[in-house]
Amino acid sequence: MAQQQEQGFTVWLTGMLGAGKTTLAEYIAARLRQVGRKVEVLDEDDVGEALWGEVEGGNKEERVLITRRLGAVADLLTRNGVCTLVACTSPYKAVRDENRRLIARYVEVYIDCPTEDLIKRDTTGKYKKAMNNEIPDFVGITSPYEPPPDNMVEVKIKSNEERVEDGALRVFQALLDLTYMNAEELKVITGTRMKANPKARKVKLGKPAKAPKAAVKKPGKKKK
């Protein structure tokens, strides 16, 4: 168990504002600490405000940069044996795929919730402001969110239907299936003996398309 505990991993939680990313990340982090794991939670709002300032809406370029920066930090922590939980809207699939290629031990969790429910549960007033065009480029209202296809994500959680505990249990199952955690650790966390699913497979991406090489003209012989 000690050798496995020295290996980190990243659980990347994506979803719209208010879907429950931070709540689930904190819940899982607390359980990982029960078994002596080194844990860090990278919350987009908390870490982002400290490192590059608060972004209420953020245009596409800014959100791409935030997702890449968090991916780079998560990769560094993972390579140093830290269980890293990233709570980040990360609305663009292409950039999430970049992080999947970058981070060796990576689990993507999509927290899905209907927009109408997100508006009802919103205590920040940001959805209302976005609907009144007071916040430009607000993800899910005035800017798109690209949900991951079901076959391109390890775990999909419907936070309007599932309890935090139930969603966390499915994340732990994925970690067990991928051998990022073992049954002994999860018995301490859940109180039950969980079995790995031998048919479970890590999502694999194809190689990114290479940009075509520009034609290089060979220099001709100079006339004397």
N, C-alpha and C positions, 0 to 999 in steps of 0.2 A: 504493500500500500504506500509505503514511504516514497518509493521511486515514482509511482504514478502521481503522487501529490506534488512532485517537483515539476510536473508538466502542466503548463497553463493552457487555457483555451479562451476563446471569445464567444460570448452569446450576444448577438447583435439583434436588438429589439427595434423593429421598425413599425411605424403606424402613425396615424394623424394625431394632432394635438389633443390630449385628453383621453386617448384610447386606453391608457393604463400602463404605458411602458415603464415609467419610473417606479410605480407601485410594485409591478412584477419583478423588476430588477432588484429592488431593495429586499423583497421577500426572499428571492433566491439567494442573494448575497448573505443574508442572515443565516440561512440553512447551510451554506457552504462553509461558513466560519465555524459551525458546530463540529465539523469533522477536520478542523485544523487547516483548511485551505487558505492560501493567500488570495485575497479578494480586493478588487477595485471596481467601483461603479463610476462610469463616465456618463454623466447626464448632460445632454446637449445644452440645456439652459444654464446649469451651474458652471460646468467647465467652460462653456462658450463665453459666458459673461466675464469670467476671470481672464481668459486668454485673448479674446478678440472682440469683446463688447457684446451687448445684447442686440439681437436682431429680431424685431417683432415679426416682420414678414420675411424679408430677405428675397432678393432676386435669385434666379437660377444659378448664376455664377457663384454667389455667396454660399448657397446651400450645397453646391457641389464641393466647394472648398472646405466647408465645415465637415462634411462627410469624409472627405479624404484625410483631413487633419486628425479626426477621431480615429480613423482606420489606422493611421500611422502610429498613433499612441497605443492603440489596442494591440497592434502587432508587436511593438516593443515590449509591452507588459506580458503578452502571451509567451514570447520567446524567453522571458525571464521567470517563468513559472507561476504567473499570476492568472487567476480566474477572473476574466474581465467581462463585465456586463455593461454594454453600451446601450443607452436609451436615447435614440436619435430618430427624428422623423424620417430623415434620409429618403426623400420622395422619389428619387430617380434610380431606376433599376440598373442602369449601366454603371453607376458609381458604386452601388452595393456589390455588383459583380466584381468590380475592381478590388474591393476589400476582401471578397471571398478568395480571389486569386492570391492576394497578398498574404493573408493570415492562414497559416497551415492548419490549425485546429479551430474551425469556425462553424458556428451554428446560427442560422438565421431564423428568427422568430417574428412572424407577422401577426401583429395584434390588430384584428379587424373589429370595427364598430361602425354601425350606420351613422351617417352624418347627422341625421335628426336626433339621435341619442347623444352625440357629442355636443350638439348645440344645447340640449336640455341640461346636461351635466356641467356645462362650462361655467366656472365661477370667476373667470378672468375677464369676461366680457369681450374677448378677442373675436369670437365667431360673429357676434352681433356687429362689432365694428367692421369686420371684413365684409359682412353682408351689406353694410351701409357704405361700402367703398372707402372706409376710413383707413384700412390697412391694405396696401397694395401687395400683390404676390403672396397672398395668404393661402397656404397649402390646403387643398380640398375645397376651397371656395372660389378664389380668384386665380389660383395657380394649381396645376394638376398634381395629383398623387398617383404614382404608378405602382399599384399593388403587385407583389410577386405572384406568379402563377403557382397553383397548388403543388405542381411537381418540381418547383424550383425553390422550395423552402422546406427546412426540416420540420418546423412546427408552425401551425396556424391556429390562433386562439381567437375565439369570438368573445370579446370581453363583455358584451351586453348579455351573454347567455351563460358564461362560465365564471365560477369563482376563481379568485387569485390562486387558491390552493390547488384547484384542479388544473389550471393552466401551468402552474409550476411543476406539477407532477408529470405532465407530458414533456416539459423541457428536460426534467431529470431522466425520463425514459430515453429521450434522444441522446443525452450525454452518455448513458449506459450503453446504448446500442452502438455508439461510435467509439466506445472504449475510452472516453475522456474521463469517466468516473467508473468505480467498480461497485459491485453489489453490496459489499460490506459497508461502504460509505453511505449508500442510499438506504440501507436498513436502519442506520443511525438516524438519518434525516426523516425518513417516512414512517419508520416503525414496522415496515413490511419487507419481505424478501422479494425484490424485483428481478425479473429475468430479462436478459437481453433478447431482442428480436433478431434472429439470424438473417432475416430477409431485409432488414433495414440497411439502407445504403446512403452514404454521404452524397449530397448533390454535387455533381461535377459539371463544370462548364467547359465548353470547347475553347480552343485557343482563339484569342481575339484576332480578328482579321488584320493582316498586315497591310499597311499603306503601300500602294504600288510604287516601285522605285522609279525615279525619274530617269529618263534616258540620258546616258552620258555620251556625248560626242567625242570620238577619238580625235585628237589633234592631227591635222593633216601635215604633210611634209611641206616645209617652206621652200618656195621657189628661190633659186639663186639668181 
